[in-house]
Amino acid sequence: MASVREFNLPDLGEGLTEATVVRWLVAVGDVVAVDEPVIEVETAKALVDVPCPYGGVVTARYGEEGAEIPVGAALLTVAVGASEETAQPGASPAHVRTAARGTAEDAGEGAGTNGGKDSGKDATDSSGNVLVGYGTGASAGRRRRTRPVDGFRLPPGTGKGGAAVPSSAGVSARPGGEEGPVAVISPLVRRLAREHDLDLRRITGSGPDGLILRADVERAARSRTGTEDAAQRAGQAAGQPAGVTSGQPAGVTTGQTAGQTAGQTATRIPLTGFRGTVADKLSRSRREIPDATCWVDADATELFAARRAMNVHGAVHEGPKISLLALLARICTAALSRFPELNATVDTEAREVLQHPQVHLGFAAQTPRGLVVPVVRDAHTRDATRLSVELARLTESARAGTLTPREMTGGTFTLNNYGVFGVDGSTPIINHPESAMLGVGRIAEKPWVVDGQLAVRRVVQLSFTFDHRVCDGGTAGGFLRHVADCVEQPAVLLRTL
């Protein structure tokens, strides 16, 4: 029996609760195969192509590009089982669309509201792989439940071009600020309302059946701004200082911030998606971790000489080049084997320190999306050559935006080479829930005393931030001193090989 299936944004793993639409890969009327990617979304961790578990004809899409969609919200609807030709690649678009319309009529134009009801009835219509790499072999009843989002579920009808139109029995606006869902489907509309601090229950929609559109929110925002400006002018006419309105504390301006000239407005940049996750993590680190920092200058001249010798030998034997970051990573794993207290996390609820047997080494990488921290799994088992290969692979994936959530989580220690930005030093913020981070500044030629004589050497500043709950200053100082010794005399590493 033909039916229309609703495909909701699946659980993307790693506790992610929402994603931002980057671009649609299909249009209404297109034929999709089982597990064919239909949308590219950006999570707080990576760019992900989301495959559809159903094969058929796309009858509707939900969410504009740039909109934030919560897990469990509708992405699109697909007409499956319309006819044998529908599932065949050779079917004409006209025939497919006709079959899709017939399917929607048979389903009463409301099949999409069933969501999970119909999705598990016919195993031949879907693959069960909601997201490649995140198979969902378990039944729908065992999936993680998500909190429903008011007004975002698929309404009973669909309009022209697949746009959702709520019926009178669907979501509706509640006048007077009553509790309940509001007539809004697009997450972009909700985001605009949040940015302008508007209550959607107070906005009258101009769309079908009172649907609140983007234009309605923008109109309400302009109306409120005009009201505030009028109040400000009235306050000035009454002899109040400029920028002060009745009922507003002195020194607080309306419509512009201090130092701005008339006609200028502040730029608001939402902390959402990847940026929002980074902000939350850094804030939590500062809030929960009693961190301390120590630093030391080291002569890296011999480290450069050792790297040059390794690469000359590698060129002869057609081996990969060893990067400086790989040598620093190898030094970190050697130091952590001597000071395992720093390869740990703190369980605040149990009041316990968890020392990890494996070193999963994170490293900071600058990308067009911002600073990300890919993780080298089991870094303590890799030599300089294998570390160099893995670091290069993860860096390329980070810049391309193709890192998987697993490649960005689970780190136990982080290496931050901020010297690439041309700065000498910094006080790194610990990558929560880890307990330590080593920062490496730029390596520059500076005067240095060698055997009582002044010489020009390659000098680097190493800074080390640690969680004071896992160790005292003596342990942190010993770790940093061992790292500095390995940088100045790479032969020290031979003891651990």
Secondary structure, DSSP 8 states (H G I E B T S, - for coil): --EEEEEE----STT--EEEEEEES--TT-EE-TTEEEEEEE-SS-EEEEEESB-EEEEEE---TT-EEETTSEEEEEEESS-TTTTSTT--HHHHHHHHHHHHHHTTT-GGGGTHHHHTT-GGGB-S-SBTTB---S-GGGS------TTTS--SEE-GGG-EE--TTS----GGG-SS--S---HHHHHHHHHTT--GGG----SGGG---HHHHHHHHHHHHHHHHHHHHHHHHTT--TT--TTS-TT--SSS-TT--TT---------HHHHHHHHHHHHHHHH--EEEEEEEEE-HHHHHHHHHHHHHHHHTT-----HHHHHHHHHHHHHHH-GGGSEEEETTTTEEEE-SS--EEE-EEETTEEE--EETTGGG--HHHHHHHHHHHHHHHHHT---GGGGS--SEEEE-GGGGT-S-------TT-SEEEEEEEEEEEEEEETTEEEEEEEEEEEEEEETTT--HHHHHHHHHHHHHHHH-GGGGGGG-
